[in-house]
C-alpha cells in the first residue's frame, strides 16, 4: 500500500495528463485541488486527464474536488476526465448513495 500523495504531469500532443499516486485522505484534498489548478494552467486549452490508477485510497471530498474541477474546465471550454476511479478505494463508499440520489 502506498502512503502519501504524488502528482506528476505529462504534456503530450494536446492532452495534459495528471497522474496521481498514493492516498488522498481529507488533508490531501487541498494538494489535489492545487494540483488540478496547476494542470489547467500548464496549457491554456485542450483536454485534461486525471489518472487515478495509482491511488489506493480516496476521501469522498476528493470526488467533490474532481467534480468542481471538471465544471471549471467545462466553463473554460475544456474537458477534464478521470481515468481509473475505483469505488472500492473510496474511504466512505456508503456516502456515494447520497451523491447519486441528489
Contact map, one row per residue, 1 for C-alpha under 8 A:
111000000000000000000100000000000000000000000000000000010000000000000000000000000000000000000000000000
111100000000000000001110000000000000000000000000000000110000000000000000000000000000000000000000000000
111110000000000000000110000000000000000000000000000000000000000000000000000000000000000000000000000000
011111000000000000000111000000000000000000000000000000000000000000000000000000000000000000000000000000
001111100000000000011111000100000000000000000000000000000000000000000000000000000000000000000000000000
000111110000000000011100000000000000000000000000000000000000000000000000000000000000000000000000000000
000011111000000001111000000000000010000000000000000000000000000000000000000000000000000000000000000000
000001111100000001110000000000000000000000000000000000000000000000000000000000000000000000000000000000
000000111110000111100000000000000000001000000000000000000000000000000000000000000000000000000000000000
000000011111000111000000000000000000000000000000000000000000000000000000000000000000000000000000000000
000000001111111110000000000000000000000000000000000000000000000000000000000000000000000000000000000000
000000000111111110000000000000000000000000000000000000000000000000000000000000000000000000000000000000
000000000011111000000000000000000000000000000000000000000000000000000000000000000000000000000000000000
000000000011111100000000000000000000000000001110000000000000000000000000000000000000000000000000000000
000000000011111110000000000000000000000000000111100000000000000000000000000000000000000000000000000000
000000001111011111000000000000000000001001100111100000000000000000000000000000000000000000000000000000
000000001111001111100000000000000000001000000001111000000000000000000000000000000000000000000000000000
000000111100000111110000000000000001001000000001111000000000000000000000000000000000000000000000000000
000000111000000011111000000000000000000000000000011111000000000000000000000000000000000000000000000000
000011110000000001111100000000000000000000000000011111100000000000000000000000000000000000000000000000
010011100000000000111110000000000000000000000000000111110000000000000000000000000000000000000000000000
111111000000000000011111000000000000000000000000000001111000000000000000000000000000000000000000000000
011110000000000000001111100100000000000000000000000000111100000000000000000000000000000000000000000000
000110000000000000000111111110010000000000000000000000101110010000000000000000000000000000000000000000
000000000000000000000011111110000000000000000000000000001110000000000000000000000000000000000000000000
000000000000000000000001111110000000000000000000000000000010110000000000000000000000000000000000000000
000000000000000000000001111111000000000000000000000000000000000000000000000000000000000000000000000000
000010000000000000000011111111110000000000000000000000000000000000000000000000000000000000000000000000
000000000000000000000001111111111000000000000000000000000010110010000000000000000000000000000000000000
000000000000000000000000001111111100000000000000000000000000000000000000000000000000000000000000000000
000000000000000000000000000111111110000000000000000000000000000000000000000000000000000000000000000000
000000000000000000000001000111111111000000000000000000000000010010000000000000000000000000000000000000
000000000000000000000000000011111111100000000000000000000000000011001000000000000000000000000000000000
000000000000000000000000000001111111110000000000000000000000000000000000000000000000000000000000000000
000000100000000000000000000000111111111000000000000000000000000000000000000000000000000000000000000000
000000000000000001000000000000011111111100000000000000000000000000001000000000000000000000000000000000
000000000000000000000000000000001111111110000000000000000000000000001000000000000000000000000000000000
000000000000000000000000000000000111111111000000000000000000000000000000000000000000000000000000000000
000000001000000111000000000000000011111111100001000000000000000000000000000000000000000000000000000000
000000000000000000000000000000000001111111110001000000000000000000000000100000000000000000000000000000
000000000000000000000000000000000000111111110000000000000000000000000000000000000000000000000000000000
000000000000000100000000000000000000011111110000000000000000000000000000000000000000000000000000000000
000000000000000100000000000000000000001111111100000000000000000000000000000000000000000000000000000000
000000000000000000000000000000000000000111111100000000000000000000000000000000000000000000000000000000
000000000000010000000000000000000000000000111110000000000000000000000000000011000000000000000000000000
000000000000011100000000000000000000000000111111000000000000000000000000000001100000000000000000000000
000000000000011100000000000000000000000000001111100000000000000000000000000001111000000000000000000000
000000000000001111000000000000000000001100000111110000000000000000000000000001111000000000000000000000
000000000000001111000000000000000000000000000011111000000000000000000000000000011110000000000000000000
000000000000000011110000000000000000000000000001111100000000000000000000000000011110000000000000000000
000000000000000011110000000000000000000000000000111111000000000000000000000000000111000000000000000000
000000000000000000111000000000000000000000000000011111100000000000000000000000000111100000000000000000
000000000000000000111000000000000000000000000000001111100000000000000000000000000011100000000000000000
000000000000000000111100000000000000000000000000001111110000000000000000000000000000000000000000000000
010000000000000000011111000000000000000000000000000111111100000000000000000000000000000010000000000000
110000000000000000001110000000000000000000000000000001111100000000000000000000000000000010000000000000
000000000000000000000111100000000000000000000000000000111110000000000000000000000000000011100000000000
000000000000000000000011100000000000000000000000000000111111010000000000000000000000000011100000000000
000000000000000000000001110010000000000000000000000000001111111000000000000000000000000001110000000000
000000000000000000000000000000000000000000000000000000000111111100000000000000000000000001111010000000
000000000000000000000000010010000000000000000000000000000011111110000000000000000000000000000000000000
000000000000000000000001010010010000000000000000000000000111111111000000000000000000000000000000000000
000000000000000000000000000000000000000000000000000000000011111111100000000000000000000000000000000000
000000000000000000000000000000000000000000000000000000000001111111110000000000000000000000000000000000
000000000000000000000000000010011000000000000000000000000000111111111000000000000000000000000000000000
000000000000000000000000000000001000000000000000000000000000011111111100000000000000000000000000000000
000000000000000000000000000000000000000000000000000000000000001111111110000000000000000000000000000000
000000000000000000000000000000000000000000000000000000000000000111111111000000000000000000000000000000
000000000000000000000000000000001001100000000000000000000000000011111111100000010000000000000000000000
000000000000000000000000000000000000000000000000000000000000000001111111110000111000000000000000000000
000000000000000000000000000000000000000000000000000000000000000000111111111000000000000000000000000000
000000000000000000000000000000000000000000000000000000000000000000011111111100000000000000000000000000
000000000000000000000000000000000000000100000000000000000000000000001111111111110000000000000000000000
000000000000000000000000000000000000000000000000000000000000000000000111111111110000000000000000000000
000000000000000000000000000000000000000000000000000000000000000000000011111111000000000000000000000000
000000000000000000000000000000000000000000000000000000000000000000000001111111000000000000000000000000
000000000000000000000000000000000000000000001000000000000000000000000000111111100000000000000000000000
000000000000000000000000000000000000000000001111000000000000000000000000111111110000000000000000000000
000000000000000000000000000000000000000000000111000000000000000000000100110011111000000000000000000000
000000000000000000000000000000000000000000000011110000000000000000001100110001111100000000000000000000
000000000000000000000000000000000000000000000011110000000000000000000100000000111110000000000000000000
000000000000000000000000000000000000000000000000111100000000000000000000000000011111100000000000000000
000000000000000000000000000000000000000000000000111110000000000000000000000000001111100000000000000000
000000000000000000000000000000000000000000000000001110000000000000000000000000000111110000000000000000
000000000000000000000000000000000000000000000000000110000000000000000000000000000111111010000000000000
000000000000000000000000000000000000000000000000000000000000000000000000000000000001111111000000000000
000000000000000000000000000000000000000000000000000000000000000000000000000000000000111111001000000000
000000000000000000000000000000000000000000000000000000000000000000000000000000000000011111101000000000
000000000000000000000000000000000000000000000000000000111100000000000000000000000000111111100000000000
000000000000000000000000000000000000000000000000000000001111000000000000000000000000011111111000000000
000000000000000000000000000000000000000000000000000000001111000000000000000000000000000111111000000000
000000000000000000000000000000000000000000000000000000000011000000000000000000000000000001111111000000
000000000000000000000000000000000000000000000000000000000001000000000000000000000000001101111111100000
000000000000000000000000000000000000000000000000000000000000000000000000000000000000000000011111110000
000000000000000000000000000000000000000000000000000000000001000000000000000000000000000000011111111000
000000000000000000000000000000000000000000000000000000000000000000000000000000000000000000011111111100
000000000000000000000000000000000000000000000000000000000000000000000000000000000000000000001111111110
000000000000000000000000000000000000000000000000000000000000000000000000000000000000000000000111111111
000000000000000000000000000000000000000000000000000000000000000000000000000000000000000000000011111111
000000000000000000000000000000000000000000000000000000000000000000000000000000000000000000000001111111
000000000000000000000000000000000000000000000000000000000000000000000000000000000000000000000000111111
000000000000000000000000000000000000000000000000000000000000000000000000000000000000000000000000011111
